[in-house]
């Protein structure tokens, strides 16, 4: 019997943090050690606590958390960098006999830790040249070039997303291989089991509204004000931060800020469900089910026994991949 890494996924505000802590405590009561590994892209930044719904000090005191507050807001976290950090953290925990429980809504980050995904290197000179060509020749010309060089990649990408087209052409030039060779595989390189939290849309929207209001009245504005001078471009993409900056600059009132953040968060939740919904290995559970914890523990038990190995091994055969999500 192999103890699997547990990965808890699902849309924002679905209760992933609470379930992760509950699972760790339940396993502890059974004599198993378990700790949480953060897989949320923005919770790795120090000082970005309220806006990213980071586990509170009280929650972190219940179960040890890893990969939270590991970089400054003016630094940059990438999926490739996270993959290295996460795999190192998982290996360290497992060497100590501790089961890692990954928690996070950043889909590619969660997969990068446990799946067969590689991130080709970058070349600033090649990228700069392609970006210049996009300005002079247009995005259409670059996409036509991609179509000629790697029709498989082009067929699965948005022709109106020049950033992705440039990245694909960069990878082709740097590696000498088609961009589609970077296709992520639905294949675990670390034995794992994924548990997804599902909620009716109305309930999810209600939770997002409540959480957004609580954030804005609970110190989020002051948090943005404090870290604004150190807020780099990658960290600044975290949902809600730019909206609060606009509020601080007098571009909108508090009610408009609330409405904008809530709307964008609901849109993010829909995107997250679309992303996670493509992975056939995820075991979906109803977040409102009173037996949620028991059901999650039963899934983990079956996974440890190898009951899902045969079907999980075939996941890549019947899944449509989306190359546009792969970036360094």
C-alpha positions in Angstrom: 0.0 0.0 0.0 1.4 3.4 -1.1 0.5 6.6 0.6 -0.6 8.9 -2.1 -0.1 12.7 -2.3 -3.6 14.1 -1.8 -4.5 17.1 -4.1 -7.6 19.1 -3.3 -8.8 21.1 -6.2 -11.9 23.1 -7.2 -13.1 26.7 -7.7 -12.3 29.6 -5.4 -14.5 29.8 -2.3 -15.5 26.1 -2.4 -13.9 25.2 0.9 -10.6 23.6 -0.1 -8.6 25.0 2.8 -11.1 23.7 5.3 -11.2 20.3 3.8 -7.4 20.0 3.6 -7.1 20.8 7.3 -10.0 18.4 8.2 -8.3 15.6 6.3 -4.9 16.2 7.9 -6.5 16.2 11.4 -8.5 13.1 10.6 -5.4 11.2 9.4 -3.5 12.4 12.4 -6.2 10.8 14.6 -5.5 7.5 12.7 -1.8 7.7 13.5 -0.8 9.2 10.1 1.2 12.4 9.8 0.0 14.9 7.1 0.9 18.5 6.3 -0.4 20.9 3.7 1.5 22.1 0.6 0.1 25.3 -1.0 -0.6 25.1 -4.7 -2.2 28.6 -5.1 0.0 30.8 -7.3 -0.6 34.0 -5.3 -0.5 32.7 -1.7 3.3 32.2 -2.1 3.7 36.0 -1.9 4.4 37.6 1.5 2.0 40.2 2.6 -0.8 39.1 0.2 -3.0 37.5 2.8 -6.5 38.8 2.7 -6.8 39.2 -1.0 -5.6 35.7 -1.7 -7.8 34.1 1.1 -4.6 32.6 2.6 -5.0 30.2 5.5 -5.2 32.2 8.7 -2.6 32.0 11.5 -5.2 30.0 13.5 -5.6 27.6 10.6 -1.9 27.3 10.0 -1.5 26.6 13.7 -3.7 23.5 13.4 -1.8 21.9 10.5 1.6 22.9 9.2 1.5 24.6 5.8 4.3 24.7 3.2 5.0 27.1 0.3 3.1 30.0 1.8 4.9 33.3 2.1 8.0 32.1 0.2 8.7 35.1 -2.0 8.3 38.9 -1.9 5.6 40.7 -4.0 8.2 42.2 -6.3 9.6 38.8 -7.1 8.1 36.5 -9.8 6.7 33.0 -9.3 6.3 30.8 -12.4 4.8 27.4 -12.9 8.3 26.0 -13.7 9.7 27.5 -10.5 6.8 26.2 -8.5 7.2 22.7 -9.9 10.7 22.5 -8.6 9.8 23.9 -5.2 6.7 21.7 -4.8 8.4 18.5 -5.9 11.3 19.2 -3.5 8.9 19.9 -0.7 6.9 16.7 -1.4 10.0 14.6 -1.4 11.2 16.1 1.9 7.9 15.4 3.6 7.6 11.9 2.2 11.2 11.1 3.4 10.0 12.0 6.9 6.9 9.8 6.6 4.5 12.8 6.3 1.7 12.7 3.7 1.6 15.9 1.6 -1.9 17.3 1.1 -1.8 19.9 -1.8 -4.4 22.6 -1.7 -5.0 25.2 -4.3 -7.2 26.5 -7.1 -4.3 27.3 -9.6 -4.9 24.3 -11.9 -1.6 24.2 -13.8 0.3 24.7 -10.5 -1.5 21.7 -8.9 -0.8 19.5 -11.9 2.8 20.6 -12.4 3.7 19.2 -9.0 2.5 15.7 -9.6 2.0 15.2 -13.4 4.2 14.6 -16.4 4.5 18.2 -17.5 7.7 19.9 -18.7 8.4 23.5 -19.2 10.8 24.3 -22.0 13.3 27.1 -21.3 13.1 30.6 -22.6 15.3 32.8 -24.7 14.8 36.6 -24.1 16.4 37.5 -27.5 14.2 35.1 -29.4 11.1 36.3 -27.6 12.0 40.0 -28.1 12.4 39.4 -31.8 9.1 37.6 -32.0 7.4 40.4 -30.0 8.8 43.0 -32.4 7.5 41.0 -35.4 4.1 40.9 -33.8 4.1 44.7 -33.8 5.3 45.1 -37.4 3.7 42.1 -39.1 0.7 41.5 -36.8 -0.5 38.5 -34.7 -2.1 36.9 -37.7 1.2 36.5 -39.5 2.8 34.8 -36.5 -0.2 32.5 -36.1 0.1 31.5 -39.7 3.7 30.7 -39.2 2.8 28.5 -36.2 0.2 26.8 -38.2 2.8 25.9 -40.8 5.4 24.8 -38.2 3.1 23.0 -35.8 -0.4 22.5 -37.0 -1.3 20.3 -34.0 -0.5 23.2 -31.6 -2.2 25.8 -33.8 -5.4 23.7 -33.9 -5.6 23.8 -30.1 -4.7 27.5 -29.5 -6.6 30.8 -29.7 -5.4 32.7 -32.8 -6.3 35.9 -31.0 -3.8 35.3 -28.1 -0.5 36.6 -29.5 1.3 36.0 -26.2 0.7 32.2 -26.5 1.6 32.2 -30.2 4.9 34.0 -29.4 5.6 31.5 -26.6 4.9 28.5 -29.0 7.2 29.9 -31.7 9.9 30.6 -29.1 9.8 27.0 -27.8 10.0 25.7 -31.4 13.1 27.8 -32.1 14.8 27.2 -28.8 14.2 23.4 -28.6 14.0 22.5 -32.3 10.9 20.5 -31.5 7.2 21.1 -32.1 5.5 23.1 -29.3 2.9 20.2 -29.1 5.8 18.0 -27.8 5.4 20.1 -24.6 1.8 18.7 -24.3 1.1 18.0 -20.6 0.2 14.4 -19.9 -2.5 13.3 -17.6 -0.1 10.9 -16.0 1.1 11.0 -12.4 4.9 11.1 -11.9 4.3 11.1 -8.2 1.6 8.7 -6.9 -1.4 10.9 -6.1 -5.1 11.2 -5.8 -7.2 14.3 -6.7 -10.3 15.3 -4.8 -12.5 18.0 -6.4 -15.0 20.2 -4.5 -18.2 20.9 -6.4 -20.9 23.4 -5.4 -24.2 24.6 -7.0 -23.5 27.8 -8.9 -25.9 29.8 -6.8 -24.2 28.7 -3.6 -20.8 29.4 -5.0 -21.9 32.9 -6.1 -23.3 33.5 -2.7 -20.1 32.5 -1.0 -18.1 34.8 -3.4 -20.3 37.8 -2.6 -19.9 37.2 1.2 -16.2 36.7 1.0 -15.6 39.7 -1.2 -17.5 42.0 1.2 -15.7 40.5 4.2 -12.3 41.1 2.5 -13.0 44.7 1.7 -14.2 45.4 5.2 -11.6 43.2 6.9 -8.3 44.9 5.9 -7.9 44.2 2.2 -7.7 47.9 1.2 -5.0 48.5 3.9 -3.2 45.4 2.7 -3.0 46.7 -0.9 -2.0 50.1 0.3 0.9 48.6 2.4 2.4 46.4 -0.4 1.6 48.6 -3.4 5.1 50.1 -3.6 6.5 46.5 -3.8 3.8 44.9 -6.0 5.5 43.5 -9.1 3.7 42.7 -12.3 3.2 38.9 -11.7 1.9 39.4 -8.1 -0.2 42.4 -9.3 -2.3 40.0 -11.5 -3.8 38.5 -8.4 -7.6 39.1 -8.6 -8.8 42.1 -6.6 -5.5 43.9 -6.2 -5.7 46.1 -9.3 -9.4 46.9 -8.5 -8.3 48.1 -5.0 -5.5 50.1 -6.5 -8.1 51.8 -8.8 -10.2 52.5 -5.7 -7.2 54.0 -3.9 -6.5 56.2 -6.9 -10.1 57.5 -6.8 -11.1 55.9 -10.1 -14.1 54.1 -8.6 -16.0 54.0 -5.3 -16.2 51.1 -2.9 -19.4 49.7 -4.2 -18.0 49.6 -7.7 -14.8 48.0 -6.4 -16.9 45.3 -4.6 -19.0 44.6 -7.8 -15.9 44.4 -10.0 -14.0 42.0 -7.7 -17.1 39.8 -7.1 -17.9 39.6 -10.9 -14.3 38.7 -11.8 -14.1 36.1 -9.0 -17.3 34.4 -10.3 -15.8 34.4 -13.8 -12.6 32.9 -12.4 -14.6 30.2 -10.6 -16.3 29.2 -13.9 -12.8 29.0 -15.6 -11.5 26.9 -12.8 -14.4 24.4 -13.2 -13.7 24.2 -16.9 -10.0 23.6 -16.3 -10.5 20.9 -13.6 -13.4 19.4 -15.4 -11.1 18.3 -18.2 -9.1 16.0 -15.9 -10.9 12.6 -15.7 -8.9 11.5 -12.7 -10.5 13.9 -10.2 -13.0 12.5 -7.8 -15.7 15.1 -7.4 -17.5 15.5 -4.1 -20.4 17.8 -3.2 -18.9 20.4 -0.8 -22.3 20.7 1.0 -22.6 17.0 1.8 -22.5 16.5 5.6 -20.4 13.3 4.9 -17.8 15.3 2.8 -14.9 14.4 5.1 -15.9 10.7 5.4 -16.2 10.5 1.6 -12.8 12.1 1.0 -11.1 9.8 3.5 -12.7 6.8 1.7 -11.4 8.0 -1.6 -7.9 8.3 -0.1 -8.1 4.8 1.3 -9.1 3.4 -2.0 -6.3 5.3 -3.7 -3.7 4.1 -1.2 -4.8 0.5 -2.0 -4.3 1.1 -5.7 -7.9 0.8 -6.6 -7.8 3.7 -9.1 -4.4 2.9 -10.7 -5.7 1.0 -13.8 -8.2 3.7 -14.9 -5.9 6.6 -14.0 -3.2 5.1 -16.2 -5.5 5.4 -19.2 -6.6 8.9 -18.6 -4.3 10.3 -21.3 -5.9 8.1 -23.9 -9.3 9.8 -23.9 -8.6 13.4 -22.8 -8.5 16.5 -25.0 -5.5 18.6 -24.1 -5.3 22.4 -24.3 -1.9 23.6 -25.2 -2.6 27.3 -24.5 -2.2 26.7 -20.8 1.4 25.6 -20.9 3.9 28.4 -20.2 7.2 28.7 -18.5 
